[in-house]
Amino acid sequence: MANQVENAIVISSPEEALKLKKMKKVGVVSQSTQAIENVQEIINILMTKVFDLHFVNTICFPTKRNHEQIKDMAKINDIMIIIGSFTSANSNRLTQLALTINPQSYQVTDSKDLEPVWFKNKDNIGISAGASTPDYLIKDVKDNIENIYKEKLWDKEPTKLKLA
């Protein structure tokens, strides 16, 4: 987005917004995968620094809903597995959100990234994926997790396997 306009300023945190000098006129757009709370905090700061501020909310409803769902899942599961590329802003954001609530949250690109030790003494497993993660990868990771338990490495079967 930044290369589409002259004199673009990229702000990714409230701390960066605080460092800006006062300005007359500013237009703001946000990456569609940004957390609305982060964007709102930045906008609140910009309102104190900009006389004429225009904000276009580009955060899509499915993204906002997925952010809420991942936080809810992280609260009720012993471990969270987020499937998606490490270059995907969406997958990375889902992982960050899960980690803020559940430190036993891991991002994997495929089933080869799974570590059986993560599942030791874990009953409830939450699985989610980035928006562009193919269904076959999600199924492969889910099947591999089930296989870890079927091998009875810890004589424990998962009680729930949820997909967000």
Secondary structure, DSSP 8 states (H G I E B T S, - for coil): -GGGSTT-----SHHHHHT---EEEEEEE--TTS-HHHHHHHHHHHHTTEEEEEEE----HHHHHHHHHHHHHHHH-SEEEEES-TT-HHHHHHHHHHHHH-SSEEEESSGGG--GGGGTT--EEEEEE-TT--HHHHHHHHHHHHHHHHTTSSS---SEEEE-
